[in-house]
Amino acid sequence: RARVEAIMSATSTNYYAVDDAGGQLFALKDQPPKQQPFLVVMKSANDPGSERIVVDPEVVDPKGHTTIDWFVPSRDGKKVAVSLSQGGSENGTVRVYDVATGKETGDIVPYASTGTAGGSLAWSGDGKGFYFTRHPHAGERPQEDMGFYQQIYFHKLGAPEKEDKYSLGKDFPRIAEVELTTSDSGKLVLASVQNGDGGEYWHYLLDATGKWTRFADLPDKIIHAEFGADDRLYLLSRKDAPRGKVVRLAPGKLDLAKAELVVPESEAVIQDFLPTKGRLYVRDLLGGPSQVRVFDLKGKALGAVPIPPVSSVRQLVRADGDDMLFRGISYTEPAAWFAYAAKDGKVTKTPLAMTSPVSYADVEVVREACTSKDGTKVPISILRRKDTALDGSAPALLTGYGGYGMSIAPGYNPLWRLWFDQGGVFAVANLRGGGEFGEAWHHGGNLTKKQNVFDDFAACAKHLVDGRMTRPDRLAIMGGSNGGLLMGAQLTQHPEMVKAVISHVGIYDMLRVELTPNGAFNVTEFGTVKDPEQFKALYAYSPYHHVKDGTAYPATLLLTGANDARVDPFHSRKMAARLQAATSSPAPILLRASGSTGHGIGTPLGEKIEEQTDVFAFLFEHLGLEASPAKEKLR
């Protein structure tokens, strides 16, 4: 515990969720030993000395259980709307703050965000109010529908919440998830409405006359939209382009059939983009790692932003003119904000950079390919000390996700130092179901093809063993949420392949998941028991239903939080009980339940330390490792 606490407490400041408004930069700042991130504003990324705190959740709640879900500054940067929630619930209430003083204006909008449908907000151009996502209030819907049926309302500053006016959404589906954006001119508002969690969208535009127009339907496959500096709409389309293309519409000409092609489909998977006055920055995925291409607004390629190999770019933000900021991170280097100069293409690291209490100078990152059951090549990133012997003796930890079109991109965690000091191998599998190779890769691992994800992961585990990087009695696996489902499937389908399993906030009963508050949002990703073919697929891999009595299951640690709004804690509870009753192995089946956290968002630093201590203690115990002395100097 002492070493976990030392590393996590010594990790430096981290800035993320950066936004520009009114010639200022807003950001969430994570600064151990503070329990929660807080909202700051500064003049620029190169002037952290101008930083001021706007909202500190620990002032609101000294116990550290209140967190900032998200924030949106007004266009002039004078006001900021902040969603705050408690205990990891993600049930957010929006409060408005004066940026200059940090004081509340008195505007409060309850239940604007949930852990199920999320929440969003877009300021009016004059800054006198905002459009927001409103969930049903008490008495408006049955209790089981309270986290559903998002609609868009308008709140006028200074007016009581009861006077908020309906704007759009009575025809949205029950599982709508809405994202709102204001154009640079303030004249237009974009509403992107996702049909649950499956990655399909409708898009609406509110013009200066107050009229909403739906300009994209689900079959149009527009999965992302951004305003350009001139209010034109830039759209990421996957219609006839499974890896994505960028098209453009003028505000008054919303016919997709006449959209202008700006960036055609290529081998890279377009993740999103940032239009400036004269440039278009396109953020791509290359099977997990990132690249950023640069175009002019006519679509002429101007090169690429120089970034390290096998690294990830997490966010693009406009700077002066056509310059931009981006947040870069890799497996061996912590996150930092970089400035890209459009004039000469140079990249410089800004002062908004993390430093780490440990060094990974002795660690190498290797990208390899595993062959899945059906012959599909699955990428895997392998991290290990450069002196690791490939004789099968090393302990190994394999992780994956494989769902929702989400990709596991390179990321940094200083706690891996504990693992590498034991000669450990850490591996990340880029499985089908994710977005690493576009729409086809996602659809190859969702709905009735979900078993492909589990076959991919098993192939990656076998790859580590066949490559003599480890052996089954030295191999552990770990995943969370949809990755927890992956752990459950691996545990029940291949219990002999691993020594230990760690599963965070996992889904295990696939026949009842859609009956839970957030479960219905997952139907477009997993399928429904109401469809015969999808029922067969769900039952075929549902971990809970495939626990077999008398099977020797590996040591297993299931973790859950009582306030989890995304995955009901009953999944972990019943899976733990079923495994405990069924296993013939002396290896323990443990349930770690927290009464004051949720899906992981908003967990206080102190509780993160306790949880990580338990995770590493479990790994070390069951893989036969010894913890480093607490007094050892951080590397």
C-alpha positions in Angstrom: 0.0 0.0 0.0 2.8 2.4 0.9 4.3 2.2 -2.6 0.9 2.6 -4.4 0.1 5.6 -2.2 3.5 7.1 -2.8 3.3 6.8 -6.6 -0.3 8.0 -6.9 0.2 10.9 -4.5 3.4 12.0 -6.2 1.9 12.0 -9.7 2.0 15.5 -11.0 -0.8 17.8 -12.1 -2.9 16.7 -15.1 -4.9 19.0 -17.3 -7.7 17.6 -19.5 -11.1 18.4 -21.0 -9.6 21.7 -22.2 -11.9 24.2 -23.9 -11.4 27.7 -25.3 -13.9 30.5 -24.8 -13.6 34.3 -24.7 -9.8 34.2 -25.4 -9.2 32.0 -22.4 -8.5 28.3 -21.7 -10.7 26.3 -19.4 -9.6 22.9 -18.1 -10.2 20.3 -15.5 -7.1 20.0 -13.3 -6.2 16.8 -11.4 -3.7 17.6 -8.7 -2.9 14.9 -6.0 -3.3 14.9 -3.1 -6.6 16.7 -3.8 -9.4 14.1 -3.9 -11.2 15.5 -7.0 -10.3 17.4 -10.2 -11.3 21.1 -10.2 -12.1 23.6 -12.9 -9.5 26.3 -13.7 -9.2 29.1 -16.3 -6.0 30.6 -17.7 -4.9 33.0 -20.4 -3.2 30.4 -22.5 -1.4 27.0 -22.3 1.9 28.8 -22.2 0.8 31.0 -19.2 -0.1 28.6 -16.3 0.9 31.5 -14.0 -2.4 33.2 -14.9 -4.4 30.2 -13.7 -7.4 30.7 -11.4 -9.7 28.2 -9.8 -13.3 28.7 -10.8 -15.0 25.7 -9.2 -13.4 23.3 -6.6 -15.7 20.4 -5.7 -13.9 20.0 -2.4 -15.1 23.4 -1.3 -18.6 22.3 -2.0 -18.0 18.9 -0.4 -14.9 18.7 1.9 -15.4 14.9 2.1 -14.4 14.6 -1.5 -17.4 12.7 -2.8 -18.7 15.5 -5.2 -17.2 15.6 -8.7 -17.4 17.7 -11.9 -19.1 15.6 -14.6 -18.6 18.2 -17.3 -18.6 21.9 -17.9 -19.4 24.3 -20.8 -18.3 28.0 -20.8 -20.3 30.6 -22.5 -18.9 31.9 -25.8 -17.5 35.1 -24.2 -16.0 33.1 -21.3 -17.8 35.1 -18.7 -20.0 32.3 -17.4 -19.6 28.6 -17.1 -22.2 25.9 -16.6 -21.0 23.0 -14.5 -22.6 19.6 -13.9 -21.9 18.3 -10.4 -22.8 14.8 -9.0 -22.2 12.9 -5.8 -20.9 9.5 -4.9 -20.0 8.3 -8.4 -23.7 8.4 -9.3 -23.2 10.7 -12.4 -26.7 12.1 -11.7 -25.7 15.7 -12.3 -27.2 19.1 -11.4 -26.0 22.0 -13.5 -25.0 25.2 -11.6 -23.8 28.4 -13.3 -20.7 30.3 -12.1 -19.4 33.7 -12.8 -15.9 33.1 -14.2 -14.3 36.3 -12.8 -15.4 35.7 -9.2 -16.1 31.9 -9.0 -19.4 32.7 -7.4 -22.7 31.0 -8.3 -25.2 33.0 -10.2 -28.1 31.1 -8.6 -29.1 29.3 -11.8 -29.7 25.6 -11.0 -30.9 22.9 -13.3 -31.4 19.6 -11.7 -31.2 16.2 -13.3 -29.6 17.5 -16.5 -27.1 14.6 -16.6 -27.3 10.9 -15.7 -25.0 8.0 -15.8 -27.3 6.4 -18.3 -28.0 8.9 -21.0 -25.3 11.4 -20.0 -26.0 15.1 -20.4 -25.0 18.1 -22.5 -25.5 21.9 -22.8 -25.0 24.6 -25.4 -25.1 28.3 -24.6 -27.1 30.8 -26.7 -25.0 33.2 -28.7 -25.8 36.2 -26.4 -24.9 34.2 -23.3 -28.2 34.9 -21.7 -29.2 31.3 -21.5 -28.5 27.8 -22.7 -30.1 24.7 -24.2 -29.7 21.6 -22.1 -30.7 18.0 -21.9 -33.6 17.5 -19.6 -34.6 14.2 -18.1 -38.2 13.5 -16.8 -39.0 15.0 -13.4 -41.0 13.3 -10.7 -44.6 12.6 -11.8 -43.9 13.0 -15.5 -43.0 9.4 -16.2 -43.1 6.1 -14.4 -40.2 5.4 -12.1 -38.6 3.0 -14.6 -38.4 5.7 -17.2 -36.8 8.4 -15.1 -33.4 8.0 -16.6 -34.7 7.9 -20.2 -36.6 10.2 -22.7 -34.1 13.0 -22.8 -35.4 16.2 -24.3 -33.9 19.6 -25.1 -35.1 22.6 -23.0 -33.9 26.2 -22.8 -33.0 27.9 -19.5 -32.9 31.7 -19.3 -30.4 33.0 -16.8 -32.1 34.5 -13.8 -35.3 32.6 -14.4 -36.5 29.8 -12.1 -36.1 26.2 -13.3 -39.9 25.7 -13.6 -39.9 28.3 -16.4 -37.5 26.4 -18.6 -39.0 26.0 -22.0 -39.3 22.9 -24.2 -37.3 23.1 -27.5 -37.0 19.6 -29.1 -37.2 15.9 -28.3 -40.8 14.7 -27.8 -40.2 12.3 -30.7 -36.8 11.1 -29.6 -36.6 7.4 -28.7 -36.6 6.3 -25.1 -32.9 5.6 -25.2 -31.8 8.9 -26.8 -28.5 10.3 -25.8 -28.1 14.0 -26.8 -25.0 16.1 -27.4 -25.4 19.9 -28.0 -22.9 22.4 -29.6 -23.1 26.1 -30.3 -21.5 27.5 -33.5 -18.7 30.0 -33.3 -21.1 32.8 -34.4 -23.6 31.8 -31.7 -26.3 31.8 -34.3 -26.7 28.0 -34.6 -27.0 25.0 -32.3 -26.3 21.4 -33.3 -28.0 18.5 -31.6 -26.5 15.0 -32.2 -28.9 12.3 -31.0 -27.5 8.8 -30.5 -29.8 5.8 -30.6 -28.6 4.2 -27.4 -25.0 3.1 -27.2 -24.7 1.4 -30.7 -23.1 4.4 -32.5 -26.0 5.5 -34.7 -27.2 9.1 -34.8 -29.8 11.6 -35.9 -28.6 15.2 -36.3 -30.6 18.4 -36.0 -29.7 22.1 -36.6 -31.4 25.0 -34.8 -31.2 28.2 -37.0 -31.3 31.8 -36.1 -35.1 31.9 -36.5 -35.5 29.2 -33.8 -36.4 26.4 -36.2 -35.0 22.9 -35.8 -34.2 20.9 -38.9 -33.3 17.2 -39.0 -30.7 16.9 -41.7 -29.3 13.4 -41.0 -31.0 10.1 -40.2 -29.6 6.7 -38.9 -29.0 5.3 -42.5 -26.9 8.4 -43.4 -24.3 7.1 -41.0 -23.1 10.6 -39.8 -21.3 9.7 -36.5 -19.7 13.0 -35.7 -20.4 16.7 -36.5 -18.5 19.9 -35.9 -19.0 23.6 -36.8 -16.3 25.3 -38.8 -15.2 28.8 -38.1 -17.6 30.0 -40.7 -20.6 28.1 -39.3 -20.4 25.4 -42.0 -21.0 21.9 -40.8 -18.2 19.3 -41.1 -19.5 15.8 -40.8 -17.8 12.4 -40.3 -19.7 10.0 -42.6 -19.4 6.2 -42.7 -21.9 5.8 -45.6 -20.1 3.8 -48.2 -16.9 4.6 -46.2 -16.5 2.2 -43.2 -13.3 3.9 -42.2 -14.8 7.4 -42.5 -14.8 10.4 -44.7 -15.3 14.1 -44.0 -18.0 16.0 -45.9 -19.3 19.5 -45.5 -22.6 21.4 -45.6 -23.5 25.1 -45.6 -26.0 26.0 -42.9 -28.7 27.0 -45.4 -28.1 23.9 -47.6 -28.7 20.8 -45.5 -29.1 18.3 -48.3 -26.6 15.4 -47.6 -26.9 14.3 -51.2 -25.2 17.5 -52.2 -22.6 17.5 -49.4 -19.1 18.5 -50.4 -16.4 15.8 -50.0 -13.5 17.3 -48.1 -11.4 14.2 -47.0 -12.0 10.9 -48.7 -11.8 7.5 -47.0 -8.3 6.1 -46.6 -6.6 3.2 -44.8 -6.7 5.2 -41.5 -9.8 5.3 -39.4 -11.1 8.8 -38.9 -11.9 9.4 -35.2 -12.8 13.1 -35.3 -11.5 16.4 -36.6 -11.0 20.1 -35.8 -11.8 22.8 -38.4 -10.1 26.2 -37.9 -10.2 29.3 -40.1 -8.0 27.8 -42.8 -7.1 24.2 -41.7 -8.8 20.9 -41.0 -7.0 18.7 -38.5 -8.1 15.0 -38.8 -7.4 12.7 -35.9 -7.0 9.1 -37.1 -6.7 5.6 -35.5 -4.1 3.2 -36.8 -5.3 0.1 -35.0 -5.0 1.7 -31.6 -2.3 4.4 -31.9 -3.1 7.8 -33.4 -2.0 10.1 -36.2 -3.1 13.6 -37.0 -3.3 14.7 -40.7 -3.5 18.3 -41.8 -5.6 19.6 -44.7 -6.6 23.0 -46.0 -10.3 23.6 -46.2 -10.5 22.5 -49.8 -9.2 19.1 -48.8 -5.6 19.4 -50.0 -3.3 17.3 -47.8 -0.7 19.5 -46.1 1.1 16.7 -44.1 0.8 15.3 -40.6 1.5 16.5 -37.1 4.7 14.9 -35.9 3.9 12.7 -32.9 5.8 9.7 -31.4 5.1 6.2 -32.7 2.6 4.0 -30.7 1.2 7.1 -29.0 -2.3 8.6 -28.7 -3.7 12.0 -29.3 -6.7 12.4 -27.0 -8.1 15.9 -27.8 -7.7 18.7 -30.4 -8.4 22.4 -29.3 -8.2 25.6 -31.4 -5.5 28.1 -30.6 -4.7 31.4 -32.3 -5.5 31.5 -36.1 -4.9 28.1 -37.6 -2.7 26.9 -34.7 -4.0 24.2 -32.4 -3.3 22.4 -29.2 -3.4 18.7 -28.7 -3.1 16.3 -25.8 -0.5 13.5 -26.4 0.2 10.5 -24.3 1.9 7.1 -24.8 2.5 3.9 -22.8 5.9 5.2 -21.5 5.4 9.0 -21.4 2.7 10.8 -19.4 0.1 13.2 -20.9 1.2 16.6 -22.1 -0.4 19.4 -24.1 1.5 20.4 -27.2 1.2 23.4 -29.5 1.2 22.9 -33.2 2.1 26.0 -35.3 0.4 25.9 -38.7 2.9 28.2 -40.3 5.9 25.9 -40.0 4.5 22.7 -38.7 6.5 22.7 -35.5 5.3 21.1 -32.3 6.3 22.4 -28.9 5.4 21.0 -25.5 3.5 23.5 -23.3 3.9 23.9 -19.6 0.6 21.9 -19.2 2.5 18.6 -19.0 2.4 15.8 -16.5 5.6 14.6 -14.9 5.9 11.1 -13.4 7.4 9.8 -10.2 8.6 6.8 -12.0 10.7 6.2 -15.1 10.0 3.8 -18.0 13.3 4.2 -19.7 14.0 0.5 -19.3 10.6 -0.5 -20.8 10.0 -1.3 -24.5 6.7 -1.4 -26.4 6.2 -4.0 -29.0 3.3 -4.3 -31.5 2.5 -7.8 -32.7 -0.5 -9.6 -34.3 -2.4 -12.5 -32.9 -4.4 -14.9 -35.1 -8.0 -15.4 -33.9 -10.1 -18.5 -34.3 -11.5 -17.4 -37.7 -8.1 -16.3 -39.0 -8.5 -12.5 -38.2 -5.3 -10.7 -37.3 -5.7 -9.0 -33.9 -3.2 -6.3 -32.8 -1.6 -6.5 -29.4 0.7 -4.0 -27.7 3.2 -5.7 -25.3 5.1 -3.7 -22.6 8.0 -5.3 -20.9 11.4 -4.5 -19.5 14.1 -4.6 -22.2 15.9 -7.4 -20.2 12.8 -9.6 -19.9 13.7 -13.2 -20.7 11.4 -15.0 -23.2 11.5 -18.3 -21.4 7.9 -18.4 -20.2 8.7 -17.5 -16.6 7.5 -13.8 -16.6 4.2 -12.9 -14.9 1.9 -11.3 -17.5 -1.2 -9.2 -17.3 -3.5 -9.0 -20.4 -6.3 -6.5 -20.8 -8.9 -5.7 -23.4 -12.3 -4.1 -24.1 -13.9 -4.8 -27.5 -17.1 -2.9 -27.6 -19.2 0.1 -28.6 -16.7 1.0 -31.4 -14.4 2.3 -28.6 -10.7 1.8 -29.0 -8.0 1.1 -26.4 -5.5 3.8 -27.3 -2.0 4.0 -25.7 -2.2 5.5 -22.2 0.1 6.0 -19.2 -0.1 4.6 -15.7 2.8 5.0 -13.3 1.5 2.1 -11.2 2.7 -0.3 -13.9 6.2 0.3 -12.5 5.2 -2.1 -9.7 4.5 -4.7 -12.3 7.7 -4.1 -14.3 9.8 -4.3 -11.2 8.6 -7.9 -10.8 9.7 -8.7 -14.3 6.1 -8.5 -15.5 4.7 -8.2 -19.0 1.7 -6.0 -19.6 -0.3 -6.5 -22.8 -3.2 -4.6 -24.4 -5.4 -6.4 -27.0 -7.2 -4.3 -29.7 -10.2 -6.6 -30.1 -13.0 -6.6 -32.6 -16.0 -4.7 -31.3 -13.8 -1.7 -30.8 -13.2 1.1 -33.4 -9.5 0.4 -34.1 -10.2 -0.4 -37.8 -13.5 1.3 -38.4 -17.1 0.3 -38.7 -16.4 -3.3 -40.0 -14.2 -3.9 -37.0 -16.9 -2.7 -34.6 -19.7 -4.7 -36.3 -17.5 -7.8 -36.3 -17.8 -7.9 -32.5 -21.2 -6.6 -31.6 -24.8 -8.0 -31.6 -24.8 -11.6 -32.8 -21.0 -11.5 -33.5 -20.0 -10.8 -29.9 -18.3 -14.2 -29.5 -15.6 -12.9 -31.9 -14.4 -10.5 -29.2 -13.9 -13.4 -26.8 -12.2 -15.5 -29.4 -9.8 -12.6 -30.2 -8.9 -12.2 -26.5 -8.3 -16.0 -26.1 -6.0 -15.8 -29.1 -4.1 -13.0 -27.5 -3.7 -15.0 -24.3 -2.4 -17.9 -26.3 -0.1 -15.7 -28.3 1.6 -14.6 -25.0 2.1 -18.2 -24.0 3.2 -19.5 -27.4 5.7 -16.6 -27.6 7.2 -17.7 -24.3 6.4 -14.4 -22.7 4.5 -16.2 -19.9 2.7 -19.4 -19.1 -0.9 -20.1 -17.9 0.1 -20.3 -14.2 1.7 -16.9 -14.5 -1.0 -15.2 -16.6 -3.6 -12.8 -15.2 -6.3 -10.9 -17.1 -8.1 -7.7 -16.2 -10.9 -5.6 -17.7 -13.8 -3.3 -16.8 -17.4 -2.6 -17.7 -17.8 -4.2 -21.2 -14.3 -5.4 -20.5 -15.7 -7.0 -17.4 -18.1 -8.9 -19.6 -15.0 -10.0 -21.5 -13.4 -11.2 -18.2 -16.6 -13.2 -17.4 -16.6 -14.8 -20.9 -12.9 -15.7 -20.7 -13.4 -17.1 -17.1 -16.3 -19.4 -18.1 -15.0 -20.4 -21.6 -11.3 -20.9 -20.8 -10.8 -21.2 -17.1 -7.7 -23.2 -17.6 -5.9 -20.5 -19.6 -5.2 -18.1 -16.7 -4.2 -18.0 -13.1 -6.1 -14.9 -11.9 -8.9 -12.7 -13.1 -9.7 -9.1 -12.1 -13.0 -7.7 -13.3 -14.2 -4.2 -12.6 -17.9 -3.2 -12.7 -18.6 -6.1 -15.2 -21.8 -7.3 -16.9 -22.4 -11.0 -16.5 -26.1 -11.8 -16.8 -26.8 -11.0 -20.5 -30.4 -12.1 -20.4 -31.4 -9.5 -17.8 -29.1 -6.7 -18.5 -31.6 -4.8 -20.6 -34.0 -4.7 -17.6 -31.6 -2.6 -15.6 -31.7 1.2 -15.7 -28.8 1.6 -18.2 -29.3 -1.8 -19.8 -31.8 -0.6 -22.4 -29.2 1.8 -23.9 -27.0 -1.2 -24.6 -29.6 -3.1 -26.8 -28.2 -1.5 -29.9 -24.8 -2.8 -29.0 -25.6 -6.2 -27.4 -29.0 -7.1 -28.8 -32.2 -7.9 -27.1 -33.8 -11.1 -25.7 -36.9 -10.2 -27.6 -35.2 -11.0 -30.9 -34.9 -14.8 -31.3 -31.5 -14.8 -33.0 -30.1 -12.2 -30.7 -31.4 -14.1 -27.7 -29.5 -17.2 -28.9 -26.3 -15.2 -29.2 -26.7 -13.6 -25.8 -27.4 -16.9 -24.0 -24.6 -18.6 -25.8 -22.0 -16.4 -24.1 -23.7 -15.0 -21.0 -21.1 -15.6 -18.3 -23.5 -16.1 -15.4 -25.4 -18.8 -17.3 -22.3 -20.7 -18.2 -20.7 -21.1 -14.7 -20.5 -24.9 -14.3 -20.5 -26.8 -11.0 -17.3 -28.7 -10.3 -15.1 -26.5 -12.5 -11.7 -25.4 -11.2 -12.0 -21.6 -11.7 -9.0 -19.4 -11.3 -8.6 -16.8 -8.5 -11.1 -14.1 -9.2 -11.6 -10.6 -7.9 -14.9 -8.9 -8.9 -15.2 -5.1 -8.1 -18.3 -3.0 -8.0 -19.7 0.3 -6.7 -23.1 0.6 -5.0 -23.9 3.9 -6.9 -23.0 2.5 -10.4 -25.6 3.9 -12.8 -24.1 2.2 -15.9 -23.8 -1.4 -14.7 -26.1 -2.6 -11.9 -24.0 -4.0 -8.9 -26.2 -7.1 -8.9 -24.2 -8.4 -11.8 -21.0 -8.7 -9.7 -22.9 -9.9 -6.6 -24.7 -12.8 -8.3 -21.6 -13.7 -10.4 -19.5 -13.9 -7.3 -22.0 -16.0 -5.5 -22.5 -18.4 -8.4 -18.7 -18.9 -8.8 -18.2 -19.4 -5.1 -20.9 -22.1 -5.1 -19.6 -23.8 -8.3 -15.8 -23.8 -8.2 -13.8 -26.9 -7.3 -10.6 -24.9 -6.9 -9.2 -23.7 -3.6 -8.5 -20.4 -5.3 -10.7 -17.7 -3.9 -13.6 -15.9 -5.5 -13.7 -12.5 -4.0 -16.2 -9.6 -4.3 -15.0 -6.1 -3.5 -18.0 -3.7 -3.1 -17.7 0.0 -2.4 -20.7 1.8 -0.8 -19.7 5.3 -1.9 -18.6 4.9 -5.5 -20.1 4.1 -8.9 -18.7 3.1 -12.3 -15.4 4.8 -11.6 -16.2 8.4 -12.5 -15.8 10.7 -9.5 -14.0 8.2 -7.2 -11.9 10.1 -4.7 -8.1 9.8 -4.8 -8.1 8.1 -1.4 -10.5 5.4 -2.5 -8.6 4.9 -5.7 -5.4 4.2 -3.7 -7.3 1.6 -1.6 -8.7 -0.1 -4.6 -5.4 -0.2 -6.5 -3.7 -1.6 -3.4 -6.2 -4.4 -3.3 -5.8 -5.1 -7.0 -2.0 -5.3 -6.8 -2.1 -7.3 -3.6 -4.4 -9.8 -5.3 -2.2 -10.1 -8.4 1.0 -10.5 -6.4 -0.5 -13.1 -4.1 -1.9 -15.3 -6.8 1.1 -15.0 -9.2 3.6 -15.7 -6.5 5.2 -12.2 -6.4 6.7 -10.2 -3.6 5.9 -6.5 -3.1 8.8 -4.1 -3.3 9.9 -2.6 0.0 7.9 0.5 0.9 11.0 2.4 1.6 12.4 1.8 -1.9 13.0 5.0 -3.7 10.6 5.7 -6.6 12.2 5.0 -10.0 
